[in-house]
Amino acid sequence: MFRYKEDTFPVLTILFLSIVDFYLYFTVNNLYILIPYFLLMIIPKGLICSWGHHHQHTNVFKQKYLNRILEFFYALHTGATTNVWVLHHNLGHHRFYLDQEKDQSRWKKKDGSTMGYWRYSLEVTLTSYTRAWEVGKKYKDLRKDFLIYGLITTLAVVALTIYNPINSLLLFILPMFISLFLTAQATYKHHVGLDTKDKFAASYTDLNKFWNLLTGNLGYHTAHHCFPNVHWSKLPEMHEKIKEKIPADNIRQNVL
C-alpha cells in the first residue's frame, strides 16, 4: 500500500485530523468550541502543506485511486487539490526557480526589485490555480486530473457550505485559504533574495531539527531542489552529499 513506510505515521495522523474535522462539522454548533479549534489548528494544518508537497513529488501510495482519495483530504486541510502543486510547483517552480522571469513562484517584481513578504504571499496564493492551469497547457493529462478532482473538491465544499455554512467556514474554507497562504510564505523564505544560476546557492537550508521533524525535512531545501524526486526521508542523506557546495550564508539553524 505505502510506497515508503516512513509515510505511514504522518498520513494516518493527517487522516485522523480529517475525522476530527468531520466529527465537529456534523455534531458541534457551538462557536465557543469551533472558533478555538479553528485557531488552534492554524499551525498544524499549515504544516500539513509540507506533507501534501512531499506527496505531489513522490506519491504516498502505490495505487492511484488511494492517492486521489488522500489528495481530497489533503485539499480540505491545505487548499491544494490534485496536481495543483505538480503543475505549479514541480513543473513551474522547480524547473525555473533559477530564472525569475519564468518561475511560477517568482519573488521578483517586473522591475527587478524584491517583492515584500505580504505581496508575495498573497500574489502566489491568489494566482496558484491560474498559474497551475497555465503550466498545464503543456501537460494535458495532468491538467485534466487537476480539473476533474479540483471540481470534485469544489462541489464537496459547496455542499458542506450549503448544509452548514458556519461550520464549513471554520473547519474547511478558512483553513484552506490560510494554509495556501502559509505555503506561499514558506516558499518566499526558502528563496527570497537569492538571484543566482548556481543551484547550490539558490535556496536556504534550515537544519533546525524540530522544524524538519514537523515538515518532513523540508528545511533541507537545497537538497530537495537538487534531488526533487528523492523521498523526503532521504533528504538529510542527500544534504550530506552536497553540503560542502552550499554557501555558509545559505545554511540556517533557527528559521523558527
N, C-alpha and C positions, 0 to 999 in steps of 0.2 A: 504493500500500500504506500508507505512513505518511501521516498527515494533516498532520504538520509535520515537516520534515526534521531539526529540532533534536532530535527523539526518537530518531533512528537510533543514535547512539553509545551513549547510556545504556541503551537497550533491548538492543542487541547485547552490551554489557558484562554486563548482568544475566543474560541467557540463557547467556552463556559461563560465568558462575559456577554456573549450574544444571548445565551439562555437567560442570564440575569436581566438584560435589557428587555427581552420579550416578556418575561415574567412581570416586570414592573409595568410594562406597557398595558398588559391585559388585566392587571389586578390592582394597581395603585392609581388613585386620582387625587392624591394629596400633594400639593405643591411644596409643603414643608419637608416632604421626603424627596420629591423629584428634583427640585432645584439644588439641594445639597449634593445629591447623587450626580447630577449633571456637572456641577463644579468640581467635585472630587474626581471625576473621570476624565477631565480635560487632558491631563498629562498622560495617564495610562493609554487613552485612545490615540493620543498623538504618537506615543511610542509604537503602537500597532502599525503605524505607517511604515516604520523601518522593516517590519516583517512582511508587510504587503510588497514593499520594494524588493526584498530578497526573493519573494515568491515569483515576482514577474521577471526576475533574472533567471532563476532556477526553480521551476515548478515543484511544489511540495510533494504532490502525489504522482504516481506512475500513470494513473487513469485520468484521462482528460475530463470526464464528467465530474469527478471528485474535485478537480482543480476549479471548474466552473462554479460548483456549489460553494467551495471555500471563498472564492472571489466575491460572491454575493454577500457573504457575511463580512468579509474584509471591507467591502464598499460601504456597508452601513456604519462601520466604525470610522473609516478614513476618507470617504468621499471619492475614492479612486476605484472605478469599475474595471471590469475585464479589459485588458490591453491598453488602458489609457497610459500607463507608465511604460509598457512595452514600446508604444509608438513615441510618446513624448520624451521619455527618459532614455530608454535603451537605444532607440534608433534616431533620436533627436539630440539629446544632451550628450550621451556617451560618444557618439560619432563626431560631434562638432564642438566639444567643450573647449578646445584649443582655438576656436575661431568664433569670436564674439558676434560676428555678423550672421552666423548660421545656427548658433547654439539656441535650442528651444528654451533653455533656462539662462539666457544671457543676462549678465549683471551690468552690462554697459548700456548707456543711453545711445541714441543715434548720433549724438555729437561727440561720442567717445568718452564722456565723463562717467563716473561711477554712480549707479542708482543708490538711493538710500534704502535702508532696511525695509521700511514700510512700503515704499513704492514698489520695490522688487517683489516683496512677498505678496502684495495684493495683485500685482500685474500677472505674476505666474499663476496664482490661484484662479483668477478670473479668466485667464486665457488657456488654462491647461487643456481643456477639452477641444477648443478650436485649433490649438496648435497640434494636438494629437491627431485630429481629423486631417489637418494639412499634411502631416508626415505620412498619414495613411494612404495618400494618393498613390504612393509607390508600393504599398503593401496591401493590396485589395483584400486578401483573405483575413489579415489581422484586423483591418478596418471593418470588415463585415461582422466579425465576432464582437468588436468594440461597439458597433451599433446595436446588434441584437441584444447582447447582455446588458448594455447600458440602458436600453429601453425597458428591459425586464426589471432592472433595479428601479428605474424611474417610476414605472407603473406600481411596483410594490410600495414605494414611498408615498405615492399619491393615494393609494388605497389605505395605507396606515394613517395618513393625514385626514382623509375623509372620515374614517372611523373614530379617530380620537386626535384632534388637531394639537392640543397642548402636549399630550404625551409624545406624539410624533416629533414635535418641535424640539422638546428637551432631550429625548432619547436617541433621535436619529438625525434630524435635519441640521440642528446647530452643531452637534459633534462632527458631522460630515464636513461641514464648511470649515470649522476651526481646525480639524485635523489636516485638511488640504492646505490650509494656510501654514500650519506648523511644518508640513513637508517642504513648502517653498522656502521658509526661513532657514531650515536646516541646509538646503542646497546653497543658499546665499552664504552661510557661514563656511561651507566647505570650499568655496571658490572665489569669493569676492576679492578683487584687487590683484588676482594672480593672472596677469596678462602675459602669457608665455607660450611658446611652442614646445616647451620641454614638459613631457607628461609627468615627470617626477617632481616638477615644481609647480604644477597647475592645480594642486589640491592641498588642503590642510589635513594632516593626520593627527588624530586625537588618541592618545594612549591611555586615557582615563579608564581604568578597569571597570568601574561601576557603570559608566556610560556605555561601554562596549558590551557589558553583560545585558543591559536593558535593551540595547538596539541590535543585538546580533552582530557585533564587531563593525558597525557602520563607521566607527571612528577611524578604522584603517582605510581611509577613503582613497589614498593614493594607490594602495594595493588593489582596491576594488576597481579603480579605473584602469589599472594595468592588466588586471585579470578579471574582467567583468562577468565572465561565465563561471567563475570559481564559486563554490558554495560558501556561504558566509562563515561557516565553521572553520574554513581553511584560510581565511584572510590573515590571521596572525602569522601563520607559516609563510604566506606569500610576502608579508611585510618584511620578515627576516631576510628574504632573498634580495630585496631592493633597498633596504633602509639606508645603506651607505650612499645611495644615489639621491636620496631626498635631502634638500637643503635643511639645515638645522632650524631655520626660522619657520619652516612649514610643519614642524612637529610640536605638538602641544600636549599638555598633561592635565589641563583644567578648564576645558570648554564649559563644563557645568558651572 
